[in-house]
Amino acid sequence: MPNSGHNINLMLPQSQIDTTFDLSTYLAKRKALVEKALDNSITVVYPDKIYEAMRYSLLAGGKRLRPILCLATCELSGGNIEMAMPTACALEMIHTMSLIHDDLPAMDNDDYRRGKLTNHKVYGEDIAILAGDGLLSYAFEFVATQTKNVLPQQVLEVIARLGKAVGAAGLVGGQVVDLSSEGLSEVSEETLHFIHTHKTGALLETCVVCGAILANASQDNLQRLSRYAQNIGLAFQIVDDILDITATTEELGKTARKDIEAQKATYPAIWGLEESRCQAQKLIENAKTELEVFGEKAMPLIALADFIVSRSN
């Protein structure tokens, strides 16, 4: 796989300009903005324990890829960071909820996440479940009450998309099929595709599209960005499957080789490692093709696509 590096060389055919985009600096600046907004989003009040548990996982670090994608597409579509930040934070709240619940003994049963003890290991299973519930419900409240300078119809559309992405038509549905497929001797490629496009891809696509909705992007551009997001979402999960085999627990910040031990359906199990890498790279190339119409403005999204296949955790 290509090296992630600090600078990614991007060539956009329509501009014929060879430009070096500094992804590391871009990610660092955007991540700092997101971290500050997340820190300010939840205050510890009575009952302290639940707010502390929510903050524990929400502020536990991570790449912040999902909120950064939301900010990037809003800016690409003519909006600004301020109008997108509440939705970006909400997306990270929802993502964090999914990690807290995914780590529970009844689900994937992991003791570590992002190099730290999982929520239920610190606060107990009961509080961990409630912390996830608290983050999920607060995400919708946060979008509704904190979004400024955006038309109500666009805010409603964002809320509707968030609900669909996290429910039975999205993340929950994918998780159900994932759990029911564990330990089966044969899982079809179609079933695996369903699991990953729903469990991982649906929320990633929502991150990308919601940023553009907030900036009132055209339907054509929303469709282009949806296709971009579908491609990077599936590539992201293929790389996750690869890293579960090839990376260490220290690199991942969570237990390595968990998929193998749980006899989960994965792309490397069906295709092998090399073909999985090739398929992920093809998806990234397809994603970048969708962005050609945007010219140089799409450089952050192109660089983020390349980052997805070259990451080490």
C-alpha positions in Angstrom: 0.0 0.0 0.0 1.2 3.6 -0.6 2.9 5.5 2.1 0.6 8.0 3.9 3.4 10.5 4.2 3.1 14.2 5.1 2.5 15.6 1.6 0.3 13.9 -1.0 0.9 14.8 -4.6 -2.5 15.4 -6.3 -3.0 15.9 -10.0 -6.4 17.1 -11.2 -6.9 16.7 -15.0 -9.1 19.7 -15.5 -6.7 22.1 -13.9 -3.5 20.5 -15.2 -1.8 21.8 -12.0 0.5 19.6 -10.0 0.0 20.7 -6.4 1.3 19.3 -3.1 -1.3 19.2 -0.4 -0.1 19.0 3.2 -2.5 16.5 4.6 -0.7 16.3 8.0 -1.1 20.0 8.7 -4.7 20.0 7.4 -5.6 17.0 9.7 -3.9 18.5 12.7 -5.7 21.9 12.4 -9.1 20.4 11.8 -8.6 17.8 14.5 -7.7 20.6 17.0 -10.9 22.5 16.1 -13.0 19.3 16.5 -11.4 18.4 19.8 -12.1 21.9 21.2 -15.7 21.8 20.1 -16.2 18.3 21.5 -14.7 19.3 24.8 -17.1 22.3 25.0 -20.1 20.2 24.0 -20.6 18.3 27.2 -20.4 19.8 30.8 -20.3 17.6 33.8 -23.3 18.2 36.0 -25.4 16.0 38.3 -25.5 13.0 38.0 -21.7 13.4 37.4 -21.0 9.7 36.6 -23.0 9.6 33.3 -21.5 12.9 32.0 -18.0 11.7 33.0 -18.6 8.4 31.2 -19.8 10.2 28.1 -16.8 12.5 28.1 -14.4 9.7 28.8 -15.1 8.0 25.4 -15.9 11.1 23.4 -12.6 12.7 24.3 -10.5 9.5 24.1 -8.8 10.6 20.9 -8.9 9.0 17.5 -8.4 10.3 14.0 -11.7 12.4 14.0 -12.0 11.4 10.4 -15.8 11.5 10.4 -16.2 15.1 11.7 -13.3 16.2 9.5 -15.1 14.8 6.4 -18.2 16.7 7.3 -16.3 20.0 7.7 -14.4 19.3 4.4 -17.6 18.8 2.3 -19.3 21.8 3.8 -16.3 24.0 2.8 -16.1 22.3 -0.6 -19.8 23.2 -1.1 -19.4 26.9 -0.2 -20.2 26.7 3.5 -18.0 27.2 6.5 -16.7 25.4 9.5 -19.0 27.2 11.9 -22.2 26.0 10.3 -21.0 22.4 10.1 -19.3 22.0 13.5 -22.5 21.0 15.4 -23.2 18.3 12.9 -19.5 17.2 12.9 -19.6 16.9 16.7 -22.9 15.0 16.6 -21.4 12.5 14.1 -18.5 11.9 16.5 -21.0 11.4 19.3 -22.9 8.8 17.3 -19.6 7.1 16.3 -18.5 7.1 19.9 -21.8 5.5 21.0 -21.3 2.8 18.4 -17.7 2.1 19.7 -18.9 2.0 23.4 -21.7 -0.5 22.5 -19.5 -2.5 20.1 -16.9 -3.1 22.8 -19.5 -4.5 25.3 -19.2 -8.2 26.2 -22.5 -9.0 24.5 -21.1 -7.6 21.2 -17.4 -7.7 20.2 -16.2 -7.8 23.8 -13.0 -5.7 23.9 -11.0 -4.3 26.8 -9.2 -1.6 24.9 -10.2 1.2 22.5 -7.8 3.8 21.2 -5.2 2.5 23.6 -7.4 3.1 26.7 -9.6 0.8 28.7 -13.1 0.6 27.1 -16.0 2.4 28.8 -17.5 -0.6 30.4 -14.1 -1.6 31.9 -14.0 1.8 33.7 -17.6 2.5 34.5 -19.3 -0.9 34.3 -21.6 -2.3 31.7 -24.7 -0.6 32.9 -23.2 2.9 32.8 -21.5 2.2 29.5 -24.8 1.3 27.9 -26.3 4.5 29.3 -23.4 6.6 28.2 -23.9 5.3 24.6 -27.6 6.1 24.9 -26.8 9.5 26.3 -24.4 10.4 23.4 -26.9 9.1 20.8 -29.8 11.2 22.0 -27.6 14.3 22.7 -26.3 14.2 19.1 -29.7 15.0 17.7 -30.4 17.7 20.3 -27.0 19.2 19.5 -27.6 19.5 15.8 -31.1 21.0 16.4 -30.1 23.6 19.0 -26.5 24.5 18.0 -26.6 24.8 14.2 -26.5 28.5 13.1 -27.0 30.2 9.8 -28.5 27.2 8.1 -32.1 27.0 6.8 -34.4 24.9 9.0 -35.2 22.5 6.1 -31.5 21.7 5.7 -31.1 21.0 9.4 -34.2 18.7 9.3 -32.7 16.8 6.4 -29.4 16.4 8.3 -31.3 15.1 11.4 -33.3 12.6 9.2 -30.1 11.3 7.6 -28.4 10.9 10.9 -31.4 8.9 12.2 -31.4 6.6 9.2 -27.6 6.0 9.2 -27.6 4.9 12.8 -30.8 2.9 12.9 -31.9 -0.5 11.6 -31.6 0.8 8.0 -27.9 1.5 8.7 -25.5 0.8 11.5 -27.8 -1.3 13.7 -28.9 -3.4 10.7 -25.3 -4.0 9.7 -24.4 -5.0 13.3 -27.2 -7.5 13.5 -26.1 -9.3 10.3 -22.5 -9.1 11.5 -23.4 -10.8 14.8 -25.5 -13.5 13.1 -22.7 -14.3 10.7 -20.1 -14.9 13.4 -18.8 -18.5 13.4 -20.5 -19.5 10.1 -18.3 -21.6 7.9 -19.3 -19.7 4.8 -20.5 -16.1 4.4 -21.3 -14.8 1.0 -19.6 -11.8 -0.5 -23.1 -10.2 -0.8 -23.7 -10.7 2.9 -20.3 -9.2 3.8 -21.0 -6.3 1.5 -24.3 -5.7 3.3 -22.6 -5.8 6.7 -19.9 -3.3 5.8 -22.0 -0.8 3.8 -24.4 -0.6 6.7 -22.2 -1.0 9.8 -19.4 1.2 8.6 -20.3 2.8 5.3 -23.7 4.3 6.2 -22.3 6.7 8.8 -19.3 7.6 6.7 -21.6 8.5 3.8 -23.7 10.6 6.1 -20.7 12.5 7.3 -19.8 13.4 3.8 -23.3 14.2 2.6 -24.5 16.1 5.6 -21.7 18.6 5.3 -22.8 19.4 1.8 -26.5 19.5 2.7 -25.7 22.2 5.3 -24.1 24.3 2.6 -27.1 23.8 0.3 -25.2 21.8 -2.4 -26.9 20.9 -5.6 -28.5 17.4 -6.0 -25.9 16.5 -8.6 -23.1 17.3 -6.3 -24.8 15.5 -3.4 -24.9 12.4 -5.6 -21.3 12.7 -6.6 -20.3 13.1 -2.9 -22.5 10.1 -2.0 -20.7 7.9 -4.5 -17.4 9.2 -3.3 -18.4 8.3 0.3 -19.7 4.9 -0.6 -16.4 4.0 -2.2 -14.2 5.3 0.7 -16.6 3.7 3.3 -16.1 0.3 1.8 -12.4 0.8 1.3 -12.1 1.9 5.0 -13.7 -1.3 6.2 -11.5 -3.5 3.9 -8.4 -1.8 5.3 -9.8 -2.4 8.8 -10.1 -6.1 8.0 -6.5 -6.1 6.7 -5.1 -4.2 9.7 -6.8 -6.7 12.1 -4.5 -9.3 10.6 -1.3 -7.3 9.9 -1.1 -4.7 12.7 -0.3 -5.1 16.4 -2.5 -4.3 19.3 -0.2 -1.3 20.1 -0.6 0.0 16.6 -4.4 -0.4 16.5 -5.1 0.7 20.1 -7.5 -2.2 20.4 -7.0 -6.0 20.4 -5.5 -7.3 17.2 -6.7 -10.4 15.4 -10.1 -10.2 17.1 -11.9 -10.9 13.8 -10.1 -14.2 13.4 -10.8 -15.3 16.9 -14.5 -14.4 16.6 -14.6 -16.2 13.2 -15.9 -13.0 11.7 -16.6 -12.7 7.9 -13.9 -10.5 6.5 -12.7 -9.5 3.0 -9.2 -11.1 3.5 -10.9 -14.3 4.4 -12.7 -14.3 1.1 -10.2 -12.6 -1.2 -6.9 -12.9 0.6 -4.7 -10.0 1.7 -3.3 -8.9 -1.7 -6.6 -8.9 -3.5 -8.2 -7.1 -0.6 -5.5 -4.4 -0.9 -6.1 -4.2 -4.6 -9.9 -3.9 -4.2 -9.5 -1.1 -1.6 -7.2 0.8 -3.9 -9.7 0.5 -6.8 -12.4 1.9 -4.6 -10.3 4.9 -3.7 -9.5 5.6 -7.3 -13.3 5.4 -8.1 -13.9 7.8 -5.2 -11.4 10.3 -6.5 -12.9 10.2 -10.0 -16.2 11.4 -8.5 -14.4 14.6 -7.3 -12.9 15.7 -10.7 -15.6 18.2 -11.3 -14.7 20.1 -8.2 -11.1 20.9 -9.3 -8.6 22.0 -6.8 -11.2 22.6 -4.1 -11.5 18.8 -3.7 -7.8 18.3 -2.6 -8.7 17.7 1.1 -11.2 15.0 0.1 -8.8 13.4 -2.4 -6.0 13.4 0.2 -8.4 11.9 2.8 -9.3 9.1 0.4 -5.6 8.3 0.0 -5.1 8.4 3.7 -7.8 5.8 4.3 -5.9 3.1 2.3 -2.5 4.1 3.6 -3.3 4.3 7.4 -1.7 2.0 9.9 -4.6 2.1 12.5 
